[in-house]
């Protein structure tokens, strides 16, 4: 039996940048031998050879904020509809759901929600209005729906009375970390001692870096904080952070390209601080935890749905005083913090490895692709 052909639509980066594209990358690496995947992505010199057997359709990125992404999605959709024949479309992210009705006319479609972007204040009023429309299209479409967070499934059930299947994010186990990968980066910023680490794909208000810096000011922190992430998204916010950081040793090191380098940076960190105010299901949380780096996290429902107080130290989201207290406590109780980190690593390896999670997607794929009597035995779960 020939392999079924699946198109991945809604992702921009391949190789991955950030959470959603990393989830897709893990999915393809696990299932590329069972299905013939074609991923639609921005043009990248390494895309064609990134994962063996995965085909790509690449478009040049249009540097027009908001509108450029919509045009990219439109081009991908038109290519899918008129240039290729697939057995199934897997759409990722609700902001691409504007095109679901058209795709469902011709194909069987799975659509996966990774976040609730209309709640992100970084977007304009028009942007949030667009996201509310695409959410409505997503939930009322004929596609098979999944979401990567329990909190999202609960939201859709309560607001729209529609059941959305929960399939969590996951990671690949980290086998070898090369600490030397970040020697040049640390030397570049003159980082000699241990450091706290804040990391995000984009440094935006929703990620809470301002809360962390204010808390460090409150305790008169004498060590080093590394802020890893793209600071060009909102230059005014970056300027605010730099002003807040005056008197502290805060290094803005930019976006860290490549998961291996990020893992090396995480491993060498004293603590990973995760003050995010809103998430879907954070890949950074899973990746940091899988390495065994002690973490201090905001107590938002999306984080507490993944890990418990037996595994990480939580602080009250947006509460500068509480974060300051938790930082001081962590500095005085490093052995306990490492014990929590060890439990986090065990929990993630037990529940959030993509080798297990990919089976849930494979089961869903096969349910749509094959009559029950024709599902390949090797794929039955």
VEXRO-375887 format. One record per residue (C-alpha): x, y, z. Coordinates in steps of 0.25 Angstrom, whole numbers, plus 5000, padded with zeros to 4 digits. Layout:
BEGIN
XYZ ...
This chain:
BEGIN
500050005000 500650144996 500850245007 499750345009 500050485005 499850595016 500150745014 500550835026 499850975025 499951095035 501451085039 502451185034 503851135039 504551005035 505550985041 504751025053 504651155060 503851165073 502751075078 501851035067 502851005057 503650925067 502350835070 502250815055 503650785053 503550675064 502350625058 502950605044 504250545050 503350435057 502450405045 503150435032 503350285030 501850255031 501350365022 501850455011 501850595017 501950725009 502150855018 501850995013 502851095019 503651215017 504851205008 506051145015 507351085009 507250965019 505850935017 505850835006 506850745014 506450775028 505650645030 505950525021 504750495012 503950625016 503650705003 503450855004 502750964996 503451095000 503051244998 503851365000 503451445013 502751575011 503251675021 501951745023 501451725037 500151645038 499751655023 501051585019 500651465027 499251465021 499751475007 500651355010 499551275015 498751315003 499851264994 499951135001 498451105000 498451134986 499551044983 498850934991 497550954984 498050954970 499550904969 499550784978 498750664981 498750614996 498050515004 497950605016 498250745021 498750775035 498550925038 499250985050 498951105057 497551175057 498051295050 498151215037 496751165039 496151275030 496451175019 495851055025 494451055018 495151055005 496150945008 494950865014 494250865000 495350774994 496050705005 495950635019 496550735029 497050735043 497250875049 498050895062 497951015071 499251055078 498851185085 497751285086 498451405079 497251495081 497651505096 499051555092 499051705094 500251725084 499251715073 498451835068 496951845070 496751805055 497751685058 496951635070 495651645062 496251565051 496651455061 495251455067 494751425053 495751315050 495451255063 493951255060 494251195046 495151085053 494151045063 493051035052 493750965041 493650825037 495050795040 495450695051 495950795062 497050775073 497750865082 499050855089 498550905103 497450855112 497151005116 496851025101 495950905100 495150955112 495051095106 494451035093 493550945101 492951055110 492851165099 492451085087 491950955093 492850875083 493750765088 495250785083 496250665084 497350695094 498750655088 499850715096 501150775091 502350685093 503850685092 504950585088 505850535099 507150615100 508250515099 509550595097 509750745100 511050805096 511350925106 512350975096 511351015086 511051145094 512451185098 512651285087 511251345090 511651355105 512951415102 512351515092 511551575104 512651555114 511851455123 512851395132 511951335143 510651265145 509351335140 507851335141 507251315127 505951375121 505651315107 504551335097 504351335082 503951485083 504251575094 502851635096 502051685108 501251555108 502451475112 502651565125 504151605124 503751735130 503251665143 504551585144 505451715143 504551785153 504651675163 506151665161 506251815164 505451795176 506451695182 507651775177 508151655169 509651655167 509751535157 509451535142 508151515135 508151475120 506951515112 506951425099 505951455088 505651545077 505551685082 505251745069 503751715069 503351825078 504551925079 503852015089 503651905098 505151865097 505452005100 504552005113 505251875117 506651935116 506252055124 505651965135 506951885135 507852005138 508751975150 508651825147 509551725139 508551695128 509051645115 508051645103 508651535094 507651525083 506951405077 507751275079 507751205066 507651045067 507050955078 508450905081 509051035085 507751075093 507950945101 509350975104 508951115109 507851055117 508850945123 509851045128 508751145134 508651145149 507151165148 506151175136 505151285139 503751275132 502851395135 501951375123 500551435125 499851355115 500251225107 499651105099 500550995104 501951045105 503050975098 504051055105 503451005118 503650855113 505050875107 505550945120 504950845129 505450725120 506950775122 506750775138 506950925139 506250975152 505051075148 504251185154 502951195146 501751285146 500451215152 499651235139 498651115137 499351075124 500651045132 499950985144 499250885135 500650835130 501450835143 501150835158 501750905171 502450775173 503250805161 503450955159 503451075168 502251165164 501951305166 500751385165 500651435150 500951585149 501251605164 502651665165 502651655180 502351505180 503351475169 504451555177 504151465189 504151335181 505551375175 506151405189 505551275194 506151195182 507551255184 507451215198 506951075195 507751025183 507750875187 506250875188 506150945174 507050845168 506150735174 504950795168 505650805154 505950655155 504550625157 504150715146 505050635136 504450505141 503050555138 503350605125 504050485120 502850405125 501750485119 502250575109 503150505099 502750525085 502950375082 501650355090 500950475085 501150455071 500350325072 499150405075 499350485062 499550355054 498250295060 497450425056 498150425042 497750275040 496350295045 496150395034 496950335023 496550185024 495250115027 495350035040 495649905033 496749965025 497550035036 499049975035 499249875046 500649945049 499950075052 498850025061 498950075075 
